Amino acid sequence: MGALKQLSRKITRFIRGPQTLEEKLAEWRSVHQPFELRFHQQRNYRWDETVFSWQWNEVYGHLMGLKPDHFQPNQTLLDIGCGSRPCLDWFNAGRKYFVDPLLSDYCKIEAMSHYWRDKPKECLYSLPAEQMIAPLEGQCDFVSCWNVLDHTYDWRAILENIRCYTKPGSLVCLGTDFEEGGEGHPGIDDPSYFWHFIHSHFEIAAERRDFVYREVALKLVRK
């Protein structure tokens, strides 16, 4: 049934032409966000300590070349699209901020709630990543955005926000897929824009393909 729905949406879009931003937002709210919440409320890799630790050892350790003690207590770390478990806990120190449109719902999931209890409320932003968080503009030493962009209604705005959050020389960890994948995965409709933006504002320090289940994984340094 899911495959039939996806095919039906693709046929409808082909007939109607490209979606407007308003149409993308409406679909994201009515289709993709409910799917995301249902997914996180069920058992997934975040519930398995071995798998969860393996993933972030690969991403932060091997791709980014970092160690848990890399950041200092006065540095600012931001996870955009953090999901239901805070992967920034991989790092020992830093002022850690989290943004996800479903974060308030994720904090209520019994299997995940204890990971969030020690997080200051002012560091938890339950809002779409497309919305700029003014107090963090130009403040971040590290931004993580893993498996997020293709799940959103305006990935271009999120890229711009990442640019605005980071200082020159700051690190960005970015992993994404491009292809539309049905419920929960609107996709990235213009890869050429994506790559042009990346090359315009960041240095690519490392690039991996098909890395930890993502089509492309990037270690970026803000220009």
N, C-alpha and C positions, 0 to 999 in steps of 0.2 A: 504493500500500500504506500509506503514511503517513497519508493522509486516511482510509482505512478503519479504521486503528487508532485514530485520534483519535475518529472517530464511534462506534466500539465502546466506547471509554472513557466517552464522554459518555452513551451509552445505559445503560451499567452503573451510572454514578453516579446517573443519574436514577432508576433502579430501586431502588438501595440507599440513596439519600439522600446528604447531605453526608459527605465523608471526615472521619475523625478525624485529628488531628495525626500519630498514629503511622502511619496509612495514607498520608498525604501524604509523610512522611519515607521510608517504604519505597519508594514509587513514585519519589521524587526520586533515591534511591540507585540503584535498579535500572534506571530508564528515562532520567531527565533528565540525570543526571551523565555516564553513558556517552556520551550524545548530545553534550553540551557538549565533552567531551574530543575526540571524533572531529572535531567542527566546528573546533576550534582547531588540531588537527594537520594540517588541510588549509588550502590557501591561502584567506585571507579578507582583509578590508580592512586589517588590521594589517600585512600583508606589503607593502602599497603605500604608499610614503612620501608621495606626493602626496595620496592619499585620506585617510590617517591624519592628516596635518597639517591638511588642510582641515577634517576633522571637529572637531578640538579647537580650531582657530581659531574655528570657529563657536560651539562650546559654551562654551569658557572666555573667548574674546574677545568675541563678540557677545551671547550670552545673559547671561553673568555680568558682562561689562563689565570684565574683568581684563586685565592685561598680564603677560608672562612674569616681570617683576621685581616683581610685586605683593607677594610675601611675603618676609619677612626670614629669615635663617638660623636664628633661634631660634624660629620659629613651626612648628607641627605640622600636617601635611597628611596626610589619610587617604583612601585609595581603597578603598571597599567593593565587592567583586566586581570586582577589577581586571582579570581576564582575563589573556591571554597576553602583553600588551605594556603597559608602565607609562606611561599617559597623563599622570601627574603630572610626567613629564620635561618637559612643556610649560613648567613653572615653573622658573626659574633657581635658586631657593633654597628653603629650608625643610627641616625634618626630615620625611621622607616615609615613610609606612607603607602597606603593601599587605596586603589580606586577600582570599583566595579559596580555596574548598575544594579546588580543583585546582591551586593555585599550584605545588606541588612538581613536578607533572607538566608544567605549562606551561613551567617553567624548563628542562626537558629537550628541548623542541621545538627542533630545530636552527636553524630560521629565526628563533627568538625568543630563544634562550638568551643571546646576547651583550648583550641589553638589560638582563639581570638580574645580570650578573657583578659590577658595581660596587656593587650594593645590599647594605648590611650585613644579615647573616643575621637579626639581631635585629629587623629592620624588616619581615620577610616572614612573614606568618601564613598557613599553609596549613590553614585550617579554615573551617567554615561561618560566614557572616556573622551567623547567628542566635546564635552564641556571643559573649558579651561578652568583650572584651579589657580586663581590669581596669586595666593600666598606662595605657591611653589614656582612661580615663573622666575627663571634664571637662577634657581637655588639648588638644582639637583646635580650631584656628583655621579650618580648612577641611575639609569632608568632601565627597567626590565619590562619587555612587552612580548610575551611568549604565547603563541597560539591565540592571538587576539584579533588582529586586523581583519581577517576574513570572516569574523563573527559579528561584525559591526555594521552600522548603517551609513557611516561616513568615515572610511579609513583615511581619506585625505586629511580631514580635520585632526585626526589623531596623530598622524605624522607631523603635522604642523605644531601640535601641542608638545610632542616630544622635543621638537626643535626649540620651542620656547622654554621648556622646563630646564634644559641642560645648559651648563656653562661651557665655554670653550675648553676643550680637553677632557670633558666628561665622557664616561663610557655609556654605551647603550647596548643592551642585549636584545636582539630582535629575531624572533623565529615566526615564520608564517607559511601558510599555503596560499595558493592563488585561485584555484578552481572552485567554482560554486559547488557546494556539496549537499544541497537539500536543507532540511530543517537545522537551524543553528549555524549554518555556514553560507551566508550570502555571497562570499567570495570577494576577490579583488578584480574589478572589471577592467583595469587599465594598468597592466604590469609596467608598461613603458613609463608612465607617470611615476609609478613607485620607484623605479630605478633612477630616473632623472632626479627626483627629490633626494634620494639617498646620496647620490654622487655630488649633488649641489651643496649639501650641508654637513656631510660626514665623510671621514676617511674610513674605508673598509679595512680593518686590521686583520680580520679573519672571515672566511666565507666557506660554509659547508653546505652541500646539497644532500637531501634525504637524511637529515641528521636528527636523531631522537624524534622520529615521526613527523618532522616538519620538512616541507619541500625545500625551504632555504633557511639557513641559520646564519646570522651575521653578528660579528663583534665590530661595533662602530665607535669611532672617536669623533666627537663634535668639533667641527672646524671653528 
